[in-house]
Each structure stands twice: as structure tokens, then as C-alpha cells.
């Protein structure tokens, strides 16, 4: 999986390119904080319920390959 991971600099550029879609995370620090809050929070959430708004992606991105998401 590590070989398929996007490098942090590329991930930051990816976030900046998605600003018009209004992701909940506008960059890596927000992504880190949001994910930490989800993990440490008192309530379990389905990953699709939080990752889609976090990254401003459609849930359908998980069903099909070939996308950066």
C-alpha cells in the first residue's frame, strides 16, 4: 500500500486543485486533525460518511478504479 500512497506534496496540490468542490479538509493539517477526531471520537461512523465530505469525493469513487481518489 505504501507504494500506492500519494506523496504528501502531491496530496497538498491535489487538495488545492479541489478547493472549488469545498472539501471539509483544505489541506494536510486539516485532514490530519479531522481523521484524528474521527478515530478518537466517542461515536463510530461509517468511513463513507466522513471521508467523502472530507475529500469532496463521491462515494462512487470507491466502487471504480482509475481515479486519484
N, C-alpha and C positions, 0 to 999 in steps of 0.2 A: 504494500500500500504506500509506503514512503516514496517509492519511485514514481508513483502516480500523483503524489501530492503536488499542488501548485506552490512554487516558492513564494515566500512572504512578499517580496517586492512585486511580483506578478499579481498576487492576490490583492494588494493595495491598489494597483492600477485597475484591476477588474472591478473593485468597489467604486472607484472614481468614475468609471465608464457607465455605471448603473445608477448614478445619482438621480437621473430623471425618473427612475422607477420607484424612488423613495423607499429604499431598503431600511429596515429598522437599524441596521448597523451601517454606519457611514465609513467605517474603516476597521482596521485590525484591532485597535484598543476597544472599540465598542463591541466587536464580535467576541473578543475575549471576555469582556465583562458580562455580556448577555449570556454566553454559554456557561460561565461560572455561576451566574444567578439561577439558571435553569437546573443545573446539576445540584446546587446546594439548596435550592428552594424546598419548601415543605410539601409541594404538590407535584405529582408526576404528570408530565404532559407527553402526548404523542409527539415524536420528532417532527412529523409533518406540520403539526400545529404551531411550532415555533421556528423551524428552520426556513420555511417558505417566506414568512414575512421578514425574517431576519436578513435573508439574502435577496428578497424581492424576486423569487422564482415561483413558477407554477409547480404544483405537486406532480404534474405530469412529467417533469424533468427527471424524476426518479424512475419512471417507467420505460424510458427510452435512452439509449446510449448516444454518444457522439456530440454531447453538449459540454461546454466548460463546467456547467453546474454539476 
